[in-house]
Amino acid sequence: MAKSLAQLRSQLQQELRDPNDKIWNSTSKNRFINRAYLQVQKDNNFEWRENKESTTLSSPYTIPSDFVIMETVFDGTNELDVADKIRLKKQNKDLTTTGEPRWYYYEGTTLALYPVSTTDIDIDYKKQLAALSGDSDTIDFPDAFAEAIVAYARYLAWSSPRGNRQEAEGALQDYGNELAMLMGSFGLQDEGYQYFGIQRTSYIPRDNVL
């Protein structure tokens, strides 16, 4: 049975040594868990049936609000490669040139094509799963990820003003270790794809979370 918000919070309480919510209240712990839930979705190329989505976009190609990671972009027949806008400019590309598109790049909340085209595009992407709001709400992917969620939630707690730098560093390392183990079962080993969005060698304070 999938882990619920209540179960994740109970585990987080124990690991933070705060079973009675005296340091962080339950609302704060729920927020840490939901931020960790989203972080797991962003880090690495994990595959779940529940987070796959496809849609067709028309110019100006507004990115879906539940977007997390792009997988493929097609202009009807050809798959487009992702590009960096600044790099295109450094290559003296005229971004107003029209023609058959070969690349796409991100422009705020929209996608842009180069060369410029107004053709419809089909995208496959990984979407953001619904947040856990009620205690009975359950995670939408395997329970094997629960340890990673709690580890990152612990990192967020220890990174807050009421936290502890050393504990935060340890929690972040635990999270990286959990992701590394999960990659063998759930990760897509794309060529050259070994990115951990969280892999850091030292503690980095996050924004203030109480």
C-alpha positions in Angstrom: 0.0 0.0 0.0 1.3 3.4 -0.9 2.7 5.6 1.8 0.4 8.3 3.1 1.2 11.9 4.1 0.5 10.9 7.7 2.9 8.0 7.5 5.6 10.1 5.9 5.1 12.8 8.6 5.3 10.2 11.4 8.6 8.9 10.0 9.9 12.5 9.6 9.0 13.3 13.2 11.0 10.3 14.4 14.0 11.1 12.2 14.0 14.7 13.3 13.7 13.6 16.9 10.6 15.9 17.2 7.7 13.5 17.8 5.5 16.1 19.5 6.1 18.8 16.9 7.8 21.2 19.4 10.4 22.4 17.0 8.5 22.2 13.7 4.7 22.0 13.7 2.8 19.5 11.6 2.0 22.2 8.9 5.7 22.9 8.5 6.5 19.1 8.3 3.8 18.7 5.7 5.3 21.5 3.7 8.8 19.9 3.9 7.3 16.6 2.7 5.6 18.2 -0.3 8.7 20.1 -1.3 10.6 16.8 -1.0 8.0 15.0 -3.0 8.4 17.5 -5.8 12.2 17.4 -5.6 12.3 13.6 -6.1 10.2 14.2 -9.3 12.8 16.7 -10.5 16.0 14.8 -9.7 17.1 12.2 -12.2 15.3 10.6 -15.1 12.9 8.4 -13.1 10.1 6.7 -15.0 6.6 6.2 -13.5 3.4 5.7 -15.4 1.7 8.3 -13.3 4.0 11.2 -14.2 4.0 10.8 -18.0 2.0 13.3 -20.1 1.7 14.3 -23.8 0.1 17.3 -25.4 0.1 19.4 -28.5 1.1 23.1 -28.2 0.3 25.9 -30.6 2.4 29.0 -31.0 3.4 30.8 -28.6 4.0 27.3 -27.0 3.1 28.0 -23.4 4.6 25.4 -21.1 2.0 23.3 -19.2 1.6 24.4 -15.6 2.3 20.9 -14.4 5.5 20.6 -16.3 8.6 19.1 -14.6 11.0 17.6 -17.2 10.8 17.6 -21.0 11.3 14.3 -22.7 10.6 14.9 -26.4 9.5 17.7 -28.7 8.3 17.0 -32.3 7.3 19.5 -35.0 5.1 16.9 -36.6 7.7 14.6 -38.1 11.1 15.6 -36.7 12.3 15.5 -33.1 13.8 18.8 -32.1 17.0 19.1 -30.0 17.1 21.3 -26.9 19.3 24.3 -27.1 20.4 27.2 -24.9 19.4 30.6 -26.0 22.6 32.3 -24.9 24.7 29.7 -26.7 22.7 30.2 -29.9 23.4 34.0 -29.6 27.1 33.4 -29.0 27.1 31.4 -32.2 25.8 34.5 -34.0 22.5 32.9 -34.7 19.7 35.3 -35.7 16.9 34.1 -33.5 14.3 35.8 -35.8 15.3 33.6 -38.8 12.3 31.6 -40.0 12.3 28.1 -41.5 12.1 24.4 -40.5 12.9 24.3 -36.8 15.8 22.2 -35.5 16.0 23.3 -31.9 13.8 24.4 -29.1 14.8 26.5 -26.1 13.1 27.9 -23.0 11.9 31.5 -22.9 10.4 32.0 -19.4 7.1 30.1 -19.4 7.1 29.3 -23.1 9.2 27.3 -25.6 10.8 29.0 -28.6 11.8 27.3 -31.8 14.9 28.0 -34.0 14.6 28.6 -36.8 11.3 30.3 -35.9 8.1 28.5 -36.9 4.5 28.6 -35.9 3.8 25.0 -36.6 2.1 23.0 -33.8 4.4 20.9 -31.8 3.9 17.7 -29.9 5.6 17.3 -26.5 6.1 14.4 -24.1 7.0 15.5 -20.6 7.0 14.4 -17.0 4.3 16.2 -15.0 4.2 17.3 -11.4 2.1 15.0 -9.3 -0.6 16.4 -7.1 0.5 17.6 -3.7 -0.3 15.7 -0.6 -2.9 17.7 1.3 -4.9 15.3 3.5 -3.4 12.8 5.9 -4.8 9.9 3.9 -3.4 11.2 0.5 -0.8 8.8 -0.8 2.3 9.2 -3.0 1.8 8.3 -6.7 4.9 6.3 -7.1 6.5 3.2 -5.5 7.0 3.2 -1.7 10.7 2.6 -2.4 10.9 6.4 -2.8 9.5 7.1 0.6 13.0 7.1 2.2 14.3 9.6 -0.3 11.3 11.9 0.3 11.8 11.8 4.1 15.6 12.3 3.7 15.1 15.5 1.6 12.3 16.7 4.0 14.7 16.2 6.8 17.3 18.3 4.9 14.8 21.1 4.4 13.9 21.1 8.1 17.5 21.2 9.3 18.3 23.9 6.7 15.6 26.2 8.2 16.4 28.8 10.9 15.6 26.3 13.6 17.9 23.7 12.0 21.4 22.5 12.3 24.1 22.8 9.6 25.8 19.5 10.3 22.4 17.6 10.4 21.5 19.3 7.1 24.7 18.1 5.4 24.1 14.5 6.6 20.5 14.6 5.4 21.5 15.8 2.0 24.1 13.0 1.7 21.4 10.5 2.8 19.1 11.8 0.0 21.9 11.5 -2.6 22.5 7.9 -1.4 18.9 7.0 -1.7 18.6 8.4 -5.2 21.7 6.4 -6.3 20.2 3.2 -5.1 16.8 4.0 -6.7 18.5 4.6 -10.1 19.1 0.9 -10.6 15.4 0.1 -10.4 13.6 3.1 -11.7 16.1 5.3 -13.6 16.5 5.7 -17.3 20.2 5.4 -18.2 20.3 7.8 -21.1 23.7 8.3 -22.6 25.6 10.8 -20.5 22.7 11.3 -18.2 24.0 11.0 -14.6 22.6 14.3 -13.3 21.7 14.6 -9.6 20.1 18.0 -9.1 20.9 17.8 -5.4 24.5 16.4 -5.6 26.5 18.9 -3.6 29.7 18.4 -1.6 28.7 20.9 1.1 25.7 22.3 2.8 23.9 25.0 1.0 21.3 27.0 3.0 17.9 27.0 1.4 15.3 29.8 1.7 13.9 30.3 5.2 11.3 27.6 5.9 9.7 27.5 9.3 
